Amino acid sequence: MIFRIILVYIWIGGVGISLWSQDTNSVQLENLSKKAETLKKKKDLVNYRFVLKQIARLAEKEKKDTVLLEAYKNTGKSFEKNKDSVLHYDKEGKRIADQLGNKKYSTEFTYLIAQTEVERGNYKVAYELFLKAEQEASEKQYSFLPNLQTAFAELHYRMEEYEMSFEKLKKAGILFKKLQNDLGESSIYNNLGILYKSRKIFDSSLYYHQKSIAISLKNKDTVGIAYSYNNMGVTYMNMEKDTLAMTYFEKALHIKPDNPTHSLISNYGTVMIKLKKYEVAERFLEEVLNTTYELQLKVTVLGELQKIQKKRGAYKKALYYANMESVLKDQLMDDKKFLEISKLKASYELKHKNAEIAHLKEKNKYQELANRQNRILIVVLVIGIFLVIISGFLYTRSIKFRDLSRQLSLQQRLLRSQMNPHFLFNSMAAIQTFILRNENKKAASYLAKFSKLMRVILENSREDQVNFKTELYALEAYLSLQKLRFQNRLQYEIIVDDELEEGEYVIPPMLFQPFVENAIEHGFSGDKEGLLTITFSLREKTILCTVRDNGIGYSKTKKNKGRKSLSMAITRERLEIFSKKIKKPLHLVVEDRGTEEAAKGTIVKLDIPIITI
């Protein structure tokens, strides 16, 4: 019996100690919360964070989830300018909220993370998070929904989607009014002022900033007043009222002299440039560049620093800032990010439409389904048309590449055929003979022609079209060398219309030489003296080239398979390509002079469309 009484006393005492411990911890949490609030007002952030850490530890021990999560949220907010630290605590807070199954705080941390990602320039990540958070907050009508929509509006503003930004602000404004949240309303007016400034409706911009200031003054919200003064300064700067802009920036700086925002410092630096106070401007702008985490702001600051350096003539430093700006711009928002965001929008809109369909009454269901099918059909048609266009483009490009490859191959083959080793060695041998006979003038003359011919051949091989006179010179040089090679057993005559010699015409390079070469190499045989007559006539729309020889004739040459001309085959292919390129026909006729049995040589006629320089 006594033992039972002792156990009862022990149990009562244990319960008492436990209750006393709980009361003590609750009191301690309350005291720590008051201490944290005092430190926050004093802006003693180091000790403020230390106390928040104590609160979090004690709240976790006592399983006070709301207090724990609030401690993480406030710790993140305390860093403000250090976005990496803000992101760390918000992500940690979301992780704990998810573990505890606290949907409200999980959604709130999601929106806070999105807000920080906007400032870091990660718009794609921010967009996804905002969509998710807004959907969850709208379903549950969480108290922070208008704050979320205001932050989402800023993302749309940065992406220059002003209509979407207006829509979000309008929704947020209605909720703030419903909640009788004056400071929330003040922030909406401030943001509306920014949007009207972006549209260059400056009177409306100033009107909303002044409304924001009135509410902030009523509530003694110095932060809101400083923001509004800063934004009014930007509006006046856009109105080219730089002195007035400077006044408002200085008002904002006076309100928060020990902790001005990076945006305010940057704006003040910008107006100093406009007022030609470059040293002051540079000092403020470099401070922002070295301390801010916001990519968009860094891009703006780098642009302003370039202006200063250009004014000073320091172009090397200006180029350095320009390169930094280019890198950050690419990082901030490239075409791929915009494309991905567009896809996210389409996906979100589709889900939103499906959700609306689910809540519609039965009479509207079939109409919406029909509309959806029409949209899908349009998308399919657009994709189909797009694929056809792409396929056509790729097919056309492949044909161009194939023709280009073929043309280059032909040029190489033609060049090799014209740099015939036999012709080169025989020409050099003939020149050597002149030198050995001490006929130096002849040797020098032919050597000059030989080098000129080689240079013209090499130069022309890289061109699509050459001057007619240049081609004619090359042909004369070639024939004179061939005459030397055949020891005067080859005679030739070139007849050119006066109009052709006086005019400026262009033709494909190395066009006539293959026909002349063919006549010499395949038309003449034995010791018979060869005679070539080459005529160039200017007709109404063409240049007619006629090559006559007194050789064995085209028919006999054609029958002799072992002596087939490579250069002639290549030239025919080149003529075909050139005809397609200029979209005009080229006519080539090769026939015997006389009858097939008693041929007196070959005649080649080539009709080329006129192309003037």
C-alpha positions in Angstrom: 0.0 0.0 0.0 2.8 2.4 1.0 4.6 1.4 -2.2 1.6 2.3 -4.3 1.3 5.7 -2.6 5.0 6.4 -3.3 4.5 5.5 -7.0 1.6 7.9 -7.3 3.7 10.7 -5.8 6.5 9.9 -8.1 4.1 10.0 -11.1 2.5 13.2 -10.0 5.9 14.7 -9.5 7.1 13.6 -13.0 4.1 15.1 -14.6 4.6 18.3 -12.7 8.3 18.5 -13.8 7.2 17.8 -17.4 4.6 20.5 -17.3 7.0 22.9 -15.6 9.6 22.2 -18.3 7.0 22.8 -21.1 6.0 26.1 -19.5 9.6 27.1 -19.1 10.3 26.4 -22.8 7.2 28.3 -23.9 8.2 31.3 -21.9 11.8 31.0 -23.3 10.4 30.9 -26.8 8.3 34.0 -26.1 11.3 35.8 -24.6 13.5 34.9 -27.5 10.9 36.1 -30.0 10.7 39.5 -28.2 14.5 39.7 -28.2 14.6 38.9 -31.9 12.1 41.6 -32.7 14.1 44.1 -30.7 17.3 43.2 -32.5 15.6 43.4 -35.9 14.4 47.0 -35.1 18.0 47.9 -34.1 19.2 46.3 -37.3 21.7 44.1 -35.3 21.5 41.4 -37.9 24.3 39.2 -36.6 22.7 38.8 -33.1 19.2 38.7 -34.7 20.2 35.6 -36.8 21.8 34.0 -33.7 18.6 34.4 -31.7 16.5 33.0 -34.7 18.8 30.0 -34.7 18.1 29.5 -30.9 14.3 29.8 -31.6 14.5 27.2 -34.4 16.4 24.7 -32.2 14.0 25.1 -29.3 10.9 25.0 -31.6 12.1 21.8 -33.2 12.6 20.3 -29.8 9.1 21.3 -28.6 7.6 20.3 -32.0 6.3 23.8 -32.6 6.2 23.6 -36.4 4.9 27.1 -37.2 7.6 28.8 -34.9 10.3 26.6 -36.5 9.3 27.5 -40.1 8.8 31.2 -39.3 12.4 31.2 -37.9 13.8 29.9 -41.2 11.7 32.3 -43.2 12.8 35.3 -41.1 16.5 34.2 -41.3 16.3 34.1 -45.1 14.7 37.5 -45.2 17.4 39.0 -42.9 20.1 38.4 -45.5 18.3 40.5 -48.2 21.3 41.4 -50.4 23.0 38.0 -50.1 20.8 36.1 -52.4 22.7 32.8 -52.0 22.1 32.8 -48.3 18.4 33.8 -48.8 18.1 30.8 -51.2 19.8 28.4 -48.8 17.4 29.2 -45.9 14.3 29.2 -48.0 15.2 25.8 -49.5 16.0 24.4 -46.1 12.6 25.8 -44.8 10.8 24.1 -47.7 12.6 20.8 -47.1 11.5 20.9 -43.4 7.9 22.0 -44.3 7.7 19.0 -46.8 8.9 16.6 -44.0 6.3 18.0 -41.6 3.6 17.8 -44.3 2.9 21.5 -43.8 1.5 22.4 -47.3 1.0 26.1 -46.5 4.6 26.8 -45.6 5.9 24.5 -48.4 3.9 26.7 -50.9 5.1 29.9 -49.3 8.8 28.8 -49.4 8.3 27.8 -53.1 7.1 31.3 -53.9 10.0 32.9 -51.9 12.5 30.7 -53.8 10.9 31.8 -57.1 11.2 35.5 -56.0 14.9 35.1 -55.3 15.5 33.2 -58.6 14.0 36.2 -60.5 16.5 38.5 -58.9 19.3 36.0 -59.7 18.2 36.0 -63.4 17.0 32.4 -63.5 13.7 33.2 -65.1 12.9 29.7 -66.3 13.3 28.2 -62.8 11.3 31.1 -61.3 8.5 30.7 -63.8 8.0 27.0 -63.0 8.0 27.7 -59.3 5.6 30.6 -59.5 3.1 28.5 -61.6 3.2 25.7 -59.0 2.9 28.0 -56.0 0.2 30.2 -57.5 -2.0 27.1 -58.3 -1.6 25.7 -54.8 -2.1 29.1 -53.1 -5.2 29.9 -55.2 -6.9 26.6 -54.3 -6.4 27.1 -50.6 -6.7 30.9 -50.6 -3.5 31.3 -48.5 -3.0 34.7 -46.9 0.2 35.3 -48.8 -1.4 34.8 -52.3 -1.5 38.6 -53.1 2.2 38.8 -52.2 2.9 35.9 -54.5 1.0 37.5 -57.3 2.9 40.8 -56.8 6.2 38.9 -57.1 4.9 37.0 -60.2 4.0 40.4 -61.7 7.6 41.5 -61.4 8.8 38.5 -63.4 6.3 39.3 -66.2 7.5 43.0 -66.0 11.2 41.9 -66.4 10.2 39.8 -69.4 8.4 42.8 -70.8 5.0 41.1 -70.6 3.3 44.1 -69.3 -0.3 42.9 -69.9 0.3 39.8 -67.8 2.0 42.0 -65.1 -1.1 44.3 -65.0 -3.3 41.2 -64.6 -1.4 39.8 -61.7 -1.2 43.2 -59.9 -4.9 43.7 -60.4 -5.7 40.4 -58.7 -3.3 41.1 -55.9 -4.8 44.6 -55.4 -8.3 43.2 -55.0 -7.0 40.7 -52.3 -5.0 43.3 -50.4 -8.1 45.6 -50.3 -10.3 42.7 -49.1 -7.7 41.9 -46.4 -7.5 45.6 -45.5 -3.7 45.4 -46.0 -2.6 49.0 -46.4 1.0 48.2 -47.0 0.1 45.6 -49.6 -2.1 48.2 -51.4 0.9 50.7 -51.3 3.2 48.2 -53.0 0.6 47.6 -55.7 0.4 51.3 -56.4 4.1 51.5 -56.5 4.3 48.7 -59.0 1.6 50.2 -61.1 3.6 53.4 -61.3 6.6 51.3 -62.6 4.4 49.7 -65.3 3.0 53.1 -66.5 6.6 54.4 -66.6 7.6 51.5 -68.8 4.7 52.5 -71.1 5.9 56.1 -71.0 2.6 57.2 -69.5 4.5 59.4 -67.0 1.6 61.3 -65.4 -0.1 58.0 -64.4 3.2 56.7 -63.1 3.7 59.7 -60.8 0.0 59.6 -59.7 0.3 56.0 -58.5 3.7 56.6 -56.8 2.2 59.5 -54.9 -0.8 57.3 -53.8 1.8 54.8 -52.6 3.7 57.4 -50.6 0.4 58.7 -49.0 -0.4 55.2 -47.6 3.3 54.6 -46.5 3.4 58.0 -44.7 0.1 57.1 -42.9 1.6 53.8 -41.8 5.1 55.2 -41.1 6.5 52.7 -43.6 9.9 54.2 -44.3 10.9 51.3 -46.6 7.8 51.9 -48.8 8.5 55.7 -48.9 12.1 55.1 -49.9 11.0 52.7 -52.7 8.4 55.2 -54.0 10.9 58.1 -54.0 13.4 55.9 -55.9 10.8 55.0 -58.5 9.6 58.6 -58.8 13.3 59.6 -59.5 13.4 57.0 -62.3 10.2 58.4 -63.8 11.6 61.9 -63.8 14.8 60.7 -65.3 12.8 59.1 -68.1 11.1 62.5 -68.5 14.6 64.1 -68.9 14.0 66.0 -65.7 17.4 65.0 -64.3 17.7 67.5 -61.5 14.3 66.6 -60.1 15.2 62.9 -60.4 18.4 63.5 -58.4 16.3 65.3 -55.7 14.0 62.2 -55.3 17.0 59.8 -55.2 18.6 61.9 -52.5 15.4 61.9 -50.5 15.3 58.1 -50.7 19.0 57.9 -49.7 18.3 60.2 -46.7 15.5 57.8 -45.5 17.8 54.7 -45.6 21.4 56.2 -45.5 23.0 53.1 -43.9 21.3 50.5 -46.0 20.1 51.8 -49.4 19.0 49.3 -52.0 21.3 48.4 -54.9 18.6 49.7 -57.3 18.6 53.1 -55.6 22.4 53.3 -55.7 22.5 52.3 -59.4 19.8 54.9 -60.3 21.6 57.6 -58.5 24.8 56.7 -60.4 22.9 56.9 -63.7 21.5 60.3 -63.0 25.0 61.5 -62.0 26.2 60.5 -65.5 23.4 62.5 -67.1 24.5 65.5 -64.9 28.1 64.9 -66.0 29.3 64.1 -62.5 31.3 61.1 -63.7 33.5 60.5 -60.6 30.5 60.3 -58.3 28.6 58.2 -60.8 31.5 55.7 -61.1 31.9 55.4 -57.3 28.2 54.5 -56.8 28.0 52.2 -59.9 31.1 50.2 -59.0 29.7 49.7 -55.5 26.6 48.1 -56.9 28.6 46.0 -59.4 30.8 44.6 -56.6 28.0 43.8 -54.1 24.8 42.9 -56.0 23.8 39.4 -56.9 21.1 40.6 -59.4 22.2 39.8 -62.9 19.7 42.3 -64.5 21.0 45.1 -62.3 24.6 44.1 -63.1 23.8 44.3 -66.9 22.3 47.8 -66.4 25.3 49.0 -64.3 27.8 47.7 -66.8 26.0 49.6 -69.6 26.3 52.9 -67.5 30.0 52.3 -66.7 30.7 51.9 -70.4 29.1 55.4 -71.0 31.5 56.9 -68.4 34.6 55.3 -69.9 33.6 56.4 -73.4 33.1 60.0 -72.2 36.6 59.8 -70.8 38.1 58.2 -74.0 39.0 55.1 -72.0 37.8 52.7 -74.8 39.9 49.7 -73.6 38.1 49.8 -70.2 34.7 50.4 -72.0 35.4 47.3 -74.1 36.1 45.3 -70.9 32.7 46.4 -69.4 31.0 45.6 -72.7 32.4 42.1 -72.8 31.2 41.5 -69.2 27.8 42.9 -70.1 27.6 40.5 -73.1 28.4 37.4 -71.0 25.8 38.4 -68.3 23.2 39.1 -70.9 23.7 35.6 -72.4 23.5 34.1 -68.9 20.4 36.2 -68.0 18.1 35.4 -70.9 18.9 33.7 -74.2 16.6 32.5 -77.0 16.5 29.0 -75.5 15.2 30.3 -72.2 12.5 32.3 -73.9 11.5 29.2 -75.9 11.4 27.0 -72.8 9.3 29.7 -71.0 6.9 29.8 -73.9 6.6 26.0 -73.8 5.9 26.3 -70.0 3.2 28.9 -70.7 1.6 26.7 -73.3 1.7 23.8 -70.9 0.3 25.8 -68.0 -2.5 27.3 -70.2 -3.5 23.8 -71.4 -3.7 22.6 -67.8 -5.7 25.7 -66.8 -8.1 25.1 -69.7 -8.5 21.5 -68.6 -9.3 22.6 -65.1 -11.9 25.0 -66.3 -13.5 22.3 -68.4 -13.8 20.1 -65.4 -15.8 22.8 -63.5 -18.0 23.8 -66.4 -21.6 22.6 -66.6 -22.5 19.8 -68.9 -24.0 22.0 -71.6 -20.6 23.8 -72.1 -18.5 20.6 -72.0 -18.9 19.5 -75.7 -18.4 23.0 -77.0 -15.1 23.3 -75.1 -14.0 19.9 -76.3 -14.7 20.9 -79.9 -12.7 24.1 -79.5 -9.8 22.0 -78.1 -9.9 19.7 -81.1 -9.8 22.8 -83.4 -6.8 24.1 -81.5 -5.0 20.8 -81.8 -5.8 20.6 -85.5 -4.4 24.1 -86.0 -1.2 23.1 -84.1 -0.9 20.0 -86.2 -1.4 22.0 -89.4 1.2 24.6 -88.3 3.6 21.9 -87.4 3.0 20.1 -90.7 3.5 23.4 -92.7 6.7 24.0 -90.6 8.0 20.5 -91.3 7.3 21.0 -95.1 9.1 24.3 -95.1 12.1 22.8 -93.2 12.2 19.8 -95.5 12.1 22.0 -98.5 14.9 24.2 -97.1 17.1 21.2 -96.3 16.5 19.6 -99.7 17.3 22.9 -101.5 20.4 23.3 -99.4 21.6 19.7 -100.0 21.2 20.4 -103.8 23.2 23.6 -103.5 25.9 21.8 -101.5 26.0 18.9 -104.1 26.3 21.4 -107.0 29.0 23.3 -105.2 30.9 20.1 -104.5 30.5 19.1 -108.1 31.7 22.5 -109.3 34.8 22.5 -107.0 35.6 18.9 -108.2 35.3 20.0 -111.8 37.5 23.1 -111.2 40.2 20.8 -109.6 40.0 18.3 -112.4 40.1 21.1 -115.1 43.1 22.7 -113.3 44.9 19.3 -113.3 44.1 18.8 -117.0 45.4 22.3 -117.9 48.6 21.8 -115.9 49.3 18.9 -118.2 52.9 17.6 -117.4 53.7 16.9 -121.1 52.7 20.5 -122.0 54.8 21.9 -119.1 57.9 19.8 -119.8 57.7 20.4 -123.5 57.3 24.2 -123.0 60.3 24.3 -120.6 62.4 22.2 -123.0 61.6 24.6 -125.8 62.6 27.6 -123.7 65.8 25.7 -122.7 66.6 25.2 -126.4 66.4 29.0 -126.9 68.7 29.6 -124.0 71.3 27.0 -125.3 71.2 28.7 -128.7 71.8 32.1 -127.0 68.5 33.3 -128.3 67.9 35.1 -125.0 65.3 37.5 -126.2 63.1 34.7 -127.4 63.7 32.7 -124.3 62.8 35.6 -122.1 59.7 36.4 -124.1 58.4 32.8 -124.0 59.3 32.4 -120.4 57.3 35.5 -119.5 54.4 34.2 -121.4 54.7 30.8 -119.7 54.8 32.4 -116.2 51.9 34.7 -117.1 49.9 31.7 -118.4 50.5 29.7 -115.2 49.6 32.7 -113.0 46.4 33.4 -114.9 45.4 29.7 -114.8 45.9 29.5 -111.1 44.1 32.8 -110.4 41.2 32.0 -112.7 40.7 28.6 -111.1 39.4 30.3 -108.0 36.9 32.5 -109.7 33.4 31.8 -111.0 33.7 34.5 -113.7 36.6 36.4 -115.3 37.1 39.3 -117.7 36.9 38.3 -121.4 40.1 40.1 -122.2 42.0 38.2 -119.4 40.7 34.9 -120.8 41.7 36.0 -124.3 45.3 36.8 -123.1 45.6 33.4 -121.5 44.5 31.7 -124.7 47.1 33.7 -126.8 49.8 32.8 -124.3 48.8 29.1 -124.4 48.8 29.0 -128.3 52.2 30.8 -128.5 53.7 28.2 -126.2 52.1 25.4 -128.1 53.5 26.8 -131.3 57.0 26.8 -129.7 56.4 23.2 -128.6 55.5 22.1 -132.2 58.5 24.0 -133.6 56.3 26.2 -135.8 54.4 23.3 -137.3 51.3 24.9 -135.7 49.9 28.1 -137.1 46.9 30.0 -135.5 44.8 33.0 -136.0 42.5 34.7 -133.4 39.8 37.0 -134.8 37.9 39.2 -132.3 35.1 41.6 -133.0 36.0 45.2 -132.2 33.0 45.6 -129.9 34.2 42.7 -127.9 37.7 44.2 -127.4 36.3 47.5 -126.4 33.5 46.3 -124.1 33.6 44.8 -120.6 32.3 41.3 -120.6 32.7 38.4 -118.2 32.7 34.6 -118.9 33.4 31.4 -117.0 37.2 30.9 -116.6 39.2 28.4 -118.7 36.3 27.9 -121.1 38.0 28.1 -124.5 41.3 26.5 -123.8 40.0 22.9 -123.6 38.6 23.1 -127.2 41.9 24.5 -128.5 43.8 21.8 -126.6 41.5 19.1 -128.0 42.1 20.3 -131.5 45.9 20.3 -131.0 46.3 17.1 -129.0 43.7 14.9 -130.9 43.1 16.6 -134.2 46.6 16.9 -135.6 48.8 13.9 -136.5 52.0 13.2 -138.3 54.1 15.9 -139.8 51.2 17.8 -141.3 51.2 21.5 -140.5 48.3 22.4 -138.2 46.1 25.4 -138.7 43.8 26.8 -136.1 41.3 29.7 -136.6 39.6 31.0 -133.5 36.8 33.6 -134.0 34.9 35.6 -131.4 31.8 37.3 -132.6 29.4 39.5 -130.6 25.8 38.7 -131.4 22.5 40.2 -130.1 22.5 38.4 -126.7 25.5 36.0 -127.0 29.2 35.7 -127.7 29.9 33.1 -130.4 33.2 31.4 -130.2 34.2 29.3 -133.3 37.3 27.0 -133.3 38.3 25.6 -136.7 41.2 23.2 -137.3 42.5 21.2 -140.3 43.0 18.0 -138.4 41.7 14.5 -138.8 38.1 15.4 -138.0 35.7 15.0 -135.1 34.3 11.6 -136.2 37.7 9.9 -136.4 38.8 11.4 -133.1 35.6 10.1 -131.5 36.2 6.6 -132.8 39.7 6.6 -131.2 38.7 5.6 -127.7 42.3 5.7 -126.4 42.6 9.4 -127.1 39.5 10.6 -125.4 39.9 14.2 -124.1 39.4 14.6 -120.4 39.3 18.4 -120.5 36.5 18.3 -123.1 34.3 16.1 -120.8 35.0 18.3 -117.8 34.2 21.4 -119.9 30.8 20.0 -121.0 29.9 19.4 -117.3 31.0 22.9 -116.4 28.8 24.4 -119.2 25.8 22.4 -117.9 26.4 23.8 -114.3 26.9 27.4 -115.6 23.7 27.2 -117.7 21.7 26.2 -114.6 23.3 28.9 -112.5 22.5 31.8 -114.9 19.2 30.1 -116.0 20.1 30.6 -119.7 20.9 28.0 -122.3 24.5 27.5 -123.6 24.8 26.0 -127.1 27.8 23.7 -128.0 28.1 22.2 -131.5 31.1 20.0 -132.5 31.1 18.7 -136.1 33.3 17.7 -139.1 34.4 20.1 -141.8 33.5 18.3 -145.0 32.1 14.7 -145.0 32.8 12.0 -142.5 34.8 10.0 -145.0 36.8 13.0 -146.3 36.9 15.2 -143.2 39.0 18.4 -143.5 39.1 19.1 -139.8 36.7 20.0 -137.0 34.6 23.0 -136.2 33.5 23.8 -132.7 30.8 26.4 -132.0 30.1 27.7 -128.5 27.3 30.2 -127.9 27.6 32.0 -124.4 25.0 34.4 -123.0 26.3 38.0 -122.6 27.2 39.0 -119.1 28.4 42.6 -118.7 30.4 44.0 -115.7 
